Amino acid sequence: MRKVIAAINMTLDGSCDHTAGIPDEEIHQHYTDLLNSGDTILYGRITYQLMEFWRTILENPSDKKSMNDFAVAIDKIPKIVFSHALKDVDWDSARLSDQAIEEEVLELKQQPGKDILVGSRSLIIQLMKLNLLDELQLCIYPVISGTGLPLFENIKDRTLLKLINTKTFSGGAVMLYYGPGAG
């Protein structure tokens, strides 16, 4: 059975604002490797539209190899977008889901293939509530933003997690890998 792996960046004070962190070459490479280890990524509308930025890097490459490599990886991986507002998507590797997230994820988990990645705050919250996450990867930037959306907003039930790995980046960010906890 395929694993569902959620990965997201956040600040020390829990903000998921994508502009608050400082992604460097090492972090771009980490996420490129993660994308290459999966064969599907799930997005909500807002994150999907933010990720469309990487299409511009494909058209006009950066002077940074790590950004170009990430752009290629994000372009290549199939994307499933959950949105009530979008009527279509024009990225060749993307499609709109026609199912509820629970049904889509349960169906994907039964299919052969590599890991299913989740890259949107809203979907992470929904999948946590449904107990459908196998791993949660939190990249904590050494930044206090003072604003932004908290990752764990609207989660009312106590959720136990088990730390399964850590990775420290030279720029000071730390990746914490969590699996389901006991209880």
N, CA, C and O of each residue as an XYZ file, in Angstrom:
732
protein
N       0.848     -1.185      0.000
C       0.000      0.000      0.000
C       0.890      1.244      0.000
O       1.881      1.316      0.727
N       0.524      2.199     -0.813
C       1.299      3.436     -0.923
C       1.164      4.286      0.331
O       0.128      4.274      0.996
N       2.219      5.021      0.642
C       2.199      5.936      1.783
C       1.726      7.315      1.342
O       1.975      7.745      0.216
N       1.041      7.998      2.253
C       0.649      9.393      2.050
C       1.583     10.233      2.906
O       1.576     10.134      4.133
N       2.392     11.069      2.241
C       3.398     11.881      2.929
C       3.067     13.355      2.716
O       3.038     13.841      1.585
N       2.821     14.052      3.814
C       2.569     15.497      3.765
C       3.871     16.214      4.088
O       4.578     15.846      5.026
N       4.180     17.233      3.308
C       5.394     18.018      3.540
C       5.048     19.492      3.402
O       4.394     19.910      2.447
N       5.505     20.274      4.385
C       5.176     21.701      4.356
C       6.254     22.489      5.086
O       6.903     21.981      6.001
N       6.432     23.721      4.673
C       7.356     24.642      5.326
C       6.595     25.472      6.344
O       5.432     25.823      6.141
N       7.272     25.779      7.441
C       6.661     26.660      8.429
C       7.732     27.389      9.223
O       8.902     27.006      9.228
N       7.306     28.436      9.886
C       8.212     29.217     10.725
C       8.193     28.665     12.150
O       7.372     27.811     12.483
N       9.101     29.157     12.981
C       9.137     28.721     14.380
C       7.822     28.978     15.105
O       7.451     28.229     16.010
N       7.117     30.035     14.709
C       5.851     30.342     15.381
C       4.659     29.691     14.675
O       3.513     30.054     14.939
N       4.917     28.740     13.787
C       3.847     27.925     13.225
C       3.164     28.470     11.988
O       2.149     27.918     11.564
N       3.682     29.532     11.396
C       3.062     30.112     10.209
C       3.441     29.305      8.972
O       4.593     28.903      8.804
N       2.459     29.078      8.119
C       2.699     28.364      6.856
C       2.782     29.319      5.678
O       2.583     28.901      4.537
N       3.063     30.553      5.916
C       3.197     31.552      4.861
C       4.432     31.219      4.022
O       5.555     31.234      4.525
N       4.215     30.919      2.741
C       5.327     30.486      1.887
C       6.378     31.574      1.689
O       7.503     31.268      1.293
N       6.049     32.811      1.949
C       7.017     33.897      1.766
C       7.866     34.144      3.012
O       8.815     34.927      2.964
N       7.540     33.492      4.122
C       8.248     33.749      5.376
C       9.569     32.983      5.473
O      10.496     33.436      6.144
N       9.659     31.848      4.820
C      10.867     31.032      4.902
C      11.945     31.529      3.965
O      11.744     32.467      3.193
N      13.089     30.883      4.049
C      14.228     31.255      3.223
C      14.734     29.992      2.528
O      15.749     29.429      2.938
N      14.035     29.538      1.474
C      14.505     28.318      0.820
C      15.833     28.561      0.106
O      15.976     29.510     -0.665
N      16.785     27.698      0.376
C      18.090     27.823     -0.265
C      18.311     26.624     -1.182
O      17.412     25.807     -1.380
N      19.515     26.531     -1.735
C      19.836     25.451     -2.677
C      19.623     24.077     -2.056
O      19.099     23.171     -2.704
N      20.025     23.924     -0.812
C      19.923     22.640     -0.120
C      18.460     22.234      0.084
O      18.109     21.067     -0.090
N      17.626     23.178      0.444
C      16.206     22.879      0.651
C      15.514     22.602     -0.681
O      14.684     21.698     -0.771
N      15.848     23.369     -1.711
C      15.287     23.070     -3.035
C      15.656     21.651     -3.459
O      14.822     20.927     -4.003
N      16.903     21.252     -3.211
C      17.331     19.897     -3.579
C      16.571     18.851     -2.783
O      16.186     17.814     -3.324
N      16.352     19.117     -1.494
C      15.586     18.183     -0.658
C      14.193     17.960     -1.249
O      13.744     16.822     -1.384
N      13.520     19.049     -1.598
C      12.161     18.920     -2.133
C      12.159     18.335     -3.547
O      11.203     17.660     -3.929
N      13.196     18.580     -4.316
C      13.311     17.933     -5.631
C      13.404     16.424     -5.455
O      12.743     15.664     -6.164
N      14.229     15.998     -4.504
C      14.364     14.563     -4.226
C      13.031     13.974     -3.743
O      12.659     12.868     -4.134
N      12.324     14.712     -2.901
C      11.036     14.232     -2.414
C      10.051     14.068     -3.572
O       9.373     13.046     -3.672
N       9.972     15.075     -4.445
C       9.071     14.978     -5.594
C       9.437     13.790     -6.478
O       8.556     13.108     -7.001
N      10.717     13.544     -6.644
C      11.148     12.420     -7.472
C      10.874     11.069     -6.816
O      10.879     10.040     -7.491
N      10.636     11.067     -5.505
C      10.343      9.814     -4.794
C       8.853      9.476     -4.813
O       8.463      8.377     -4.420
N       8.030     10.400     -5.262
C       6.595     10.158     -5.328
C       6.128     10.086     -6.757
O       6.889     10.351     -7.688
N       4.868      9.726     -6.928
C       4.348      9.765     -8.291
C       3.020     10.494     -8.402
O       2.366     10.462     -9.444
N       2.628     11.155     -7.313
C       1.424     11.985     -7.307
C       1.585     13.007     -6.195
O       2.121     12.697     -5.131
N       1.115     14.237     -6.444
C       1.052     15.226     -5.365
C      -0.342     15.827     -5.356
O      -0.925     16.110     -6.403
N      -0.860     16.015     -4.159
C      -2.200     16.569     -3.969
C      -2.093     18.023     -3.535
O      -1.309     18.369     -2.651
N      -2.900     18.869     -4.175
C      -2.924     20.294     -3.847
C      -4.353     20.774     -3.703
O      -5.270     20.252     -4.337
N      -4.527     21.777     -2.861
C      -5.728     22.579     -2.864
C      -5.535     23.700     -3.876
O      -4.442     23.875     -4.414
N      -6.577     24.446     -4.129
C      -6.528     25.495     -5.149
C      -5.439     26.526     -4.898
O      -4.676     26.852     -5.808
N      -5.355     27.039     -3.685
C      -4.424     28.130     -3.395
C      -2.982     27.691     -3.617
O      -2.219     28.391     -4.283
N      -2.602     26.551     -3.073
C      -1.222     26.092     -3.242
C      -0.943     25.735     -4.693
O       0.138     26.023     -5.208
N      -1.901     25.116     -5.347
C      -1.726     24.801     -6.764
C      -1.421     26.077     -7.556
O      -0.497     26.110     -8.370
N      -2.205     27.118     -7.306
C      -1.985     28.361     -8.044
C      -0.642     29.000     -7.689
O      -0.008     29.617     -8.545
N      -0.202     28.859     -6.438
C       1.122     29.354     -6.061
C       2.221     28.554     -6.761
O       3.224     29.125     -7.189
N       2.043     27.256     -6.879
C       3.053     26.401     -7.487
C       3.169     26.617     -8.992
O       4.177     26.248     -9.595
N       2.163     27.202     -9.592
C       2.244     27.498    -11.027
C       3.406     28.447    -11.336
O       3.846     28.534    -12.482
N       3.898     29.150    -10.330
C       5.084     29.996    -10.493
C       6.229     29.223    -11.155
O       6.961     29.775    -11.976
N       6.377     27.946    -10.795
C       7.509     27.157    -11.268
C       7.465     26.928    -12.776
O       8.483     26.591    -13.381
N       6.313     27.106    -13.376
C       6.223     26.996    -14.831
C       7.017     28.132    -15.492
O       7.560     27.957    -16.583
N       7.082     29.290    -14.832
C       7.855     30.404    -15.394
C       9.354     30.098    -15.365
O      10.098     30.556    -16.232
N       9.794     29.329    -14.376
C      11.207     28.946    -14.292
C      11.548     27.965    -15.423
O      12.658     27.981    -15.957
N      10.590     27.121    -15.776
C      10.819     26.218    -16.913
C      10.989     27.008    -18.207
O      11.832     26.683    -19.043
N      10.176     28.050    -18.356
C      10.219     28.870    -19.575
C      11.441     29.785    -19.602
O      12.040     30.001    -20.656
N      11.802     30.316    -18.444
C      12.955     31.218    -18.316
C      13.812     30.739    -17.153
O      13.661     31.237    -16.037
N      14.706     29.783    -17.386
C      15.477     29.188    -16.290
C      16.213     30.221    -15.444
O      16.646     31.272    -15.917
N      16.330     29.866    -14.176
C      17.042     30.671    -13.187
C      18.539     30.457    -13.362
O      18.965     29.549    -14.075
N      19.323     31.287    -12.715
C      20.768     31.057    -12.697
C      21.146     30.072    -11.589
O      22.325     29.781    -11.387
N      20.129     29.555    -10.865
C      20.365     28.593     -9.793
C      19.890     27.212    -10.236
O      18.702     26.999    -10.477
N      20.821     26.290    -10.338
C      20.514     24.934    -10.780
C      19.455     24.276     -9.893
O      18.580     23.574    -10.400
N      19.523     24.493     -8.583
C      18.575     23.849     -7.667
C      17.137     24.286     -7.950
O      16.211     23.484     -7.834
N      16.951     25.541     -8.316
C      15.603     26.018     -8.657
C      15.139     25.414     -9.981
O      13.976     25.035    -10.117
N      16.033     25.324    -10.943
C      15.678     24.730    -12.231
C      15.334     23.250    -12.072
O      14.378     22.763    -12.677
N      16.110     22.538    -11.262
C      15.838     21.119    -11.017
C      14.490     20.934    -10.339
O      13.738     20.022    -10.682
N      14.179     21.809     -9.364
C      12.886     21.725     -8.693
C      11.761     21.987     -9.688
O      10.741     21.298     -9.672
N      11.945     22.974    -10.548
C      10.917     23.296    -11.548
C      10.631     22.103    -12.451
O       9.475     21.833    -12.774
N      11.673     21.390    -12.859
C      11.492     20.203    -13.693
C      10.727     19.123    -12.923
O       9.812     18.501    -13.462
N      11.109     18.904    -11.651
C      10.457     17.871    -10.839
C       8.987     18.202    -10.586
O       8.137     17.315    -10.670
N       8.677     19.452    -10.281
C       7.286     19.826     -9.994
C       6.451     19.792    -11.271
O       5.254     19.505    -11.225
N       7.068     20.079    -12.393
C       6.344     20.003    -13.662
C       6.012     18.561    -14.009
O       4.929     18.271    -14.516
N       6.938     17.667    -13.737
C       6.809     16.265    -14.147
C       5.803     15.477    -13.306
O       5.071     14.652    -13.852
N       5.749     15.710    -11.999
C       4.913     14.878    -11.130
C       3.427     15.157    -11.387
O       3.027     16.318    -11.478
N       2.610     14.112    -11.504
C       1.172     14.325    -11.660
C       0.587     15.014    -10.429
O       0.902     14.666     -9.291
N      -0.264     15.990    -10.684
C      -0.879     16.784     -9.633
C      -2.397     16.561     -9.657
O      -3.025     16.595    -10.715
N      -2.967     16.334     -8.481
C      -4.420     16.252     -8.349
C      -4.835     17.447     -7.507
O      -4.353     17.627     -6.388
N      -5.726     18.256     -8.045
C      -6.135     19.505     -7.399
C      -7.557     19.360     -6.884
O      -8.457     18.931     -7.606
N      -7.741     19.727     -5.620
C      -9.064     19.719     -4.988
C      -9.540     21.156     -4.898
O      -8.947     21.974     -4.195
N     -10.608     21.458     -5.611
C     -11.114     22.827     -5.631
C     -12.570     22.833     -6.041
O     -12.983     22.105     -6.944
N     -13.344     23.670     -5.359
C     -14.731     23.911     -5.776
C     -14.787     25.116     -6.704
O     -15.739     25.274     -7.468
N     -13.763     25.967     -6.636
C     -13.767     27.209     -7.413
C     -13.227     27.021     -8.832
O     -13.744     27.615     -9.778
N     -12.194     26.199     -8.980
C     -11.611     25.996    -10.310
C     -12.502     25.088    -11.145
O     -13.026     24.089    -10.652
N     -12.663     25.441    -12.395
C     -13.437     24.607    -13.320
C     -12.528     23.770    -14.198
O     -12.945     22.734    -14.716
N     -11.287     24.211    -14.370
C     -10.303     23.438    -15.116
C      -8.901     23.898    -14.715
O      -8.729     24.940    -14.083
N      -7.915     23.105    -15.094
C      -6.511     23.438    -14.875
C      -5.802     23.264    -16.209
O      -6.152     22.384    -16.996
N      -4.804     24.105    -16.461
C      -4.148     24.039    -17.770
C      -2.705     23.540    -17.708
O      -1.990     23.606    -18.708
N      -2.277     23.053    -16.574
C      -0.955     22.454    -16.450
C      -1.099     21.019    -16.940
O      -1.945     20.282    -16.434
N      -0.308     20.617    -17.893
C      -0.459     19.298    -18.517
C      -0.414     18.152    -17.517
O      -1.073     17.132    -17.719
N       0.346     18.303    -16.450
C       0.494     17.223    -15.469
C      -0.507     17.336    -14.310
O      -0.352     16.664    -13.290
N      -1.523     18.179    -14.463
C      -2.506     18.370    -13.381
C      -3.907     17.997    -13.850
O      -4.252     18.082    -15.029
N      -4.694     17.579    -12.863
C      -6.119     17.347    -13.124
C      -6.908     17.720    -11.876
O      -6.405     17.647    -10.755
N      -8.138     18.116    -12.095
C      -9.038     18.381    -10.975
C      -9.613     17.065    -10.481
O      -9.970     16.196    -11.277
N      -9.702     16.921     -9.174
C     -10.340     15.727     -8.616
C     -11.847     15.862     -8.750
O     -12.408     16.944     -8.572
N     -12.482     14.769     -9.060
C     -13.943     14.763     -9.115
C     -14.525     13.988     -7.937
O     -15.704     13.635     -7.935
N     -13.683     13.727     -6.932
C     -14.113     13.000     -5.743
C     -13.766     13.802     -4.487
O     -12.976     14.745     -4.528
N     -14.370     13.406     -3.387
C     -13.978     13.957     -2.091
C     -12.573     13.458     -1.781
O     -12.163     12.403     -2.264
N     -11.843     14.211     -0.982
C     -10.455     13.851     -0.707
C     -10.326     12.466     -0.090
O      -9.396     11.732     -0.425
N     -11.232     12.093      0.796
C     -11.145     10.783      1.442
C     -11.229      9.661      0.406
O     -10.415      8.738      0.422
N     -12.210      9.740     -0.491
C     -12.361      8.690     -1.501
C     -11.160      8.654     -2.443
O     -10.660      7.580     -2.778
N     -10.700      9.831     -2.868
C      -9.562      9.897     -3.794
C      -8.320      9.280     -3.167
O      -7.629      8.487     -3.807
N      -8.032      9.637     -1.921
C      -6.827      9.145     -1.261
C      -6.924      7.644     -0.992
O      -5.955      6.916     -1.201
N      -8.070      7.184     -0.535
C      -8.218      5.744     -0.291
C      -8.050      4.956     -1.589
O      -7.455      3.879     -1.589
N      -8.564      5.481     -2.675
C      -8.417      4.829     -3.975
C      -6.948      4.838     -4.424
O      -6.436      3.822     -4.895
N      -6.276      5.985     -4.277
C      -4.865      6.088     -4.662
C      -3.984      5.137     -3.847
O      -3.063      4.523     -4.387
N      -4.267      5.018     -2.556
C      -3.458      4.159     -1.692
C      -3.509      2.699     -2.132
O      -2.551      1.955     -1.922
N      -4.612      2.287     -2.736
C      -4.777      0.893     -3.170
C      -4.067      0.600     -4.490
O      -3.823     -0.561     -4.817
N      -3.741      1.629     -5.237
C      -3.105      1.445     -6.538
C      -1.604      1.217     -6.356
O      -1.017      1.698     -5.386
N      -0.988      0.491     -7.277
C       0.472      0.346     -7.200
C       1.140      1.674     -7.536
O       0.564      2.507     -8.235
N       2.335      1.860     -7.043
C       3.069      3.080     -7.355
C       3.883      3.556     -6.186
O       3.981      2.899     -5.150
N       4.465      4.719     -6.380
C       5.299      5.336     -5.346
C       4.420      6.164     -4.402
O       3.193      6.162     -4.508
N       5.075      6.865     -3.484
C       4.364      7.632     -2.459
C       3.443      8.695     -3.052
O       3.675      9.214     -4.144
N       2.401      8.997     -2.300
C       1.456     10.068     -2.607
C       1.860     11.239     -1.717
O       1.890     11.109     -0.494
N       2.164     12.366     -2.318
C       2.617     13.535     -1.569
C       1.468     14.522     -1.406
O       0.571     14.597     -2.246
N       1.511     15.268     -0.326
C       0.505     16.296     -0.047
C       1.251     17.584      0.229
O       2.140     17.617      1.079
N       0.897     18.655     -0.486
C       1.635     19.890     -0.347
C       0.812     21.098      0.044
O       1.291     22.227     -0.069
N      -0.414     20.895      0.501
C      -1.286     22.023      0.858
C      -1.708     21.947      2.308
O      -2.078     20.888      2.814
N      -1.645     23.085      2.962
C      -2.048     23.187      4.362
C      -3.467     22.670      4.571
O      -3.710     21.883      5.485
N      -4.400     23.104      3.738
C      -5.806     22.704      3.920
C      -5.984     21.197      3.782
O      -6.763     20.598      4.524
N      -5.279     20.580      2.849
C      -5.398     19.133      2.666
C      -4.727     18.377      3.806
O      -5.206     17.321      4.220
N      -3.618     18.914      4.313
C      -2.961     18.278      5.459
C      -3.930     18.232      6.643
O      -4.061     17.201      7.302
N      -4.599     19.339      6.907
C      -5.570     19.384      8.009
C      -6.675     18.354      7.794
O      -7.019     17.607      8.710
N      -7.233     18.316      6.580
C      -8.313     17.360      6.294
C      -7.837     15.917      6.445
O      -8.537     15.093      7.034
N      -6.662     15.608      5.922
C      -6.157     14.236      5.992
C      -5.769     13.840      7.414
O      -5.882     12.672      7.786
N      -5.316     14.802      8.205
C      -5.047     14.494      9.621
C      -6.339     14.127     10.329
O      -6.381     13.166     11.096
N      -7.395     14.894     10.072
C      -8.687     14.605     10.703
C      -9.231     13.246     10.283
O      -9.952     12.603     11.046
N      -8.890     12.805      9.073
C      -9.350     11.515      8.554
C      -8.380     10.367      8.879
O      -8.620      9.222      8.496
N      -7.289     10.679      9.586
C      -6.256      9.695      9.916
C      -5.704      9.007      8.663
O      -5.493      7.794      8.655
N      -5.475      9.786      7.618
C      -4.979      9.223      6.367
C      -3.537      9.613      6.054
O      -3.039      9.297      4.973
N      -2.861     10.289      6.971
C      -1.449     10.625      6.755
C      -0.568      9.534      7.349
O      -0.759      9.114      8.490
N       0.397      9.082      6.555
C       1.365      8.106      7.044
C       2.629      8.776      7.553
O       3.349      8.223      8.384
N       2.891      9.978      7.043
C       4.084     10.703      7.463
C       3.838     12.195      7.294
O       3.207     12.629      6.331
N       4.344     12.967      8.238
C       4.253     14.419      8.198
C       5.672     14.965      8.271
O       6.388     14.724      9.244
N       6.075     15.698      7.242
C       7.403     16.299      7.204
C       7.243     17.806      7.371
O       6.645     18.478      6.531
N       7.784     18.321      8.463
C       7.712     19.751      8.753
C       9.099     20.359      8.608
O      10.020     20.001      9.342
N       9.245     21.270      7.670
C      10.498     22.004      7.522
C      10.340     23.309      8.299
O       9.598     24.203      7.891
N      11.040     23.403      9.412
C      10.926     24.557     10.301
C      12.063     25.536      9.987
O      13.240     25.222     10.164
N      11.686     26.715      9.523
C      12.673     27.759      9.233
C      12.985     28.542     10.504
O      12.100     28.735     11.336
N      14.228     28.996     10.669
C      14.600     29.776     11.851
C      14.123     31.223     11.715
O      14.914     32.166     11.706
N      12.810     31.358     11.611
C      12.175     32.661     11.402
C      10.929     32.720     12.280
O      10.192     31.740     12.393
N      10.703     33.852     12.888
C       9.427     34.124     13.566
C       8.723     35.154     12.702
O       9.194     36.282     12.562
N       7.598     34.768     12.125
C       6.930     35.655     11.164
C       5.985     36.639     11.835
O       5.804     37.758     11.354
N       5.385     36.228     12.939
C       4.432     37.101     13.622
C       3.065     37.160     12.963
O       2.126     37.711     13.538
N       2.938     36.601     11.765
C       1.658     36.577     11.046
C       1.557     35.277     10.270
O       2.466     34.448     10.305
N       0.452     35.107      9.574
C       0.292     33.947      8.700
C      -0.677     32.929      9.256
O      -1.156     33.038     10.384
N      -0.948     31.938      8.430
C      -1.884     30.875      8.797
C      -1.188     29.800      9.611
O      -0.130     29.316      9.209
N      -1.762     29.413     10.755
C      -1.173     28.321     11.521
C      -1.493     26.978     10.855
O      -2.606     26.766     10.374
N      -0.515     26.083     10.831
C      -0.721     24.790     10.190
C      -1.858     24.011     10.826
O      -2.701     23.469     10.111
N      -1.903     23.941     12.134
C      -2.832     23.051     12.806
C      -4.136     23.728     13.219
O      -4.760     23.326     14.201
N      -4.543     24.737     12.487
C      -5.792     25.437     12.744
C      -6.974     24.463     12.595
O      -6.994     23.627     11.691
N      -7.921     24.586     13.470
C      -9.161     23.798     13.442
C      -8.967     22.315     13.718
O      -9.848     21.516     13.401
N      -7.852     21.932     14.293
C      -7.699     20.547     14.746
C      -8.001     20.559     16.236
O      -7.254     21.125     17.034
N      -9.101     19.929     16.589
C      -9.589     19.982     17.971
C      -9.174     18.766     18.792
O      -9.077     18.837     20.017
N      -8.929     17.647     18.107
C      -8.593     16.426     18.824
C      -7.091     16.313     19.039
O      -6.292     16.711     18.191
N      -6.730     15.773     20.169
C      -5.329     15.526     20.471
C      -4.802     14.494     19.476
O      -5.437     13.468     19.233
N      -3.649     14.778     18.914
C      -3.052     13.886     17.922
C      -1.626     13.579     18.355
O      -0.797     14.482     18.465
N      -1.345     12.324     18.594
C      -0.003     11.911     18.990
C       0.793     11.542     17.751
O       0.309     10.823     16.877
N       2.014     12.039     17.687
C       2.905     11.734     16.580
C       4.193     11.159     17.142
O       4.535     11.380     18.304
N       4.899     10.420     16.300
C       6.168      9.829     16.714
C       7.258     10.378     15.800
O       7.168     10.257     14.578
N       8.282     10.980     16.388
C       9.410     11.486     15.625
C      10.185     10.296     15.060
O      10.656      9.441     15.811
N      10.316     10.245     13.721
C      10.984      9.104     13.100
C      12.318      9.481     12.454
O      13.130      8.608     12.146
N      12.543     10.781     12.251
C      13.808     11.209     11.657
C      13.922     12.726     11.767
O      12.929     13.425     11.971
N      15.128     13.211     11.631
C      15.373     14.651     11.559
C      16.457     14.905     10.519
O      17.267     14.029     10.216
N      16.453     16.105      9.987
C      17.496     16.525      9.052
C      17.730     18.007      9.304
O      16.783     18.793      9.332
N      18.976     18.383      9.485
C      19.322     19.780      9.710
C      20.002     20.323      8.464
O      20.944     19.726      7.943
N      19.518     21.451      7.999
C      20.094     22.105      6.828
C      21.126     23.129      7.280
O      21.025     23.679      8.376
N      22.107     23.378      6.440
C      23.196     24.279      6.811
C      22.718     25.706      7.060
O      23.371     26.449      7.793
N      21.593     26.107      6.468
C      21.056     27.446      6.675
C      20.278     27.602      7.977
O      19.799     28.694      8.283
N      20.146     26.513      8.752
C      19.467     26.592     10.044
C      18.076     25.998     10.076
O      17.510     25.834     11.156
N      17.504     25.669      8.927
C      16.190     25.015      8.911
C      16.356     23.568      9.370
O      17.415     22.963      9.203
N      15.286     23.031      9.952
C      15.288     21.659     10.431
C      14.064     20.957      9.865
O      12.953     21.485      9.924
N      14.271     19.764      9.314
C      13.169     18.947      8.830
C      12.864     17.920      9.911
O      13.740     17.156     10.317
N      11.626     17.907     10.369
C      11.171     16.935     11.357
C      10.230     15.973     10.649
O       9.263     16.393     10.014
N      10.514     14.692     10.758
C       9.704     13.649     10.130
C       8.904     12.952     11.226
O       9.475     12.428     12.182
N       7.588     12.948     11.081
C       6.719     12.325     12.065
C       5.857     11.243     11.426
O       5.412     11.369     10.285
N       5.634     10.181     12.190
C       4.679      9.154     11.807
C       3.585      9.134     12.841
O       3.655      9.854     13.838
N       2.560      8.305     12.614
C       1.494      8.200     13.613
C       2.059      7.745     14.952
O       2.929      6.876     15.011
N       1.556      8.341     16.017
C       2.019      7.987     17.353
C       1.174      6.892     17.963
O       0.155      6.486     17.404
N       1.607      6.423     19.110
C       0.847      5.393     19.831
C      -0.404      6.014     20.425
O      -0.447      7.212     20.707
N      -1.395      5.205     20.607
C      -2.591      5.662     21.294
C      -3.662      5.922     20.352
O      -4.756      6.318     20.754
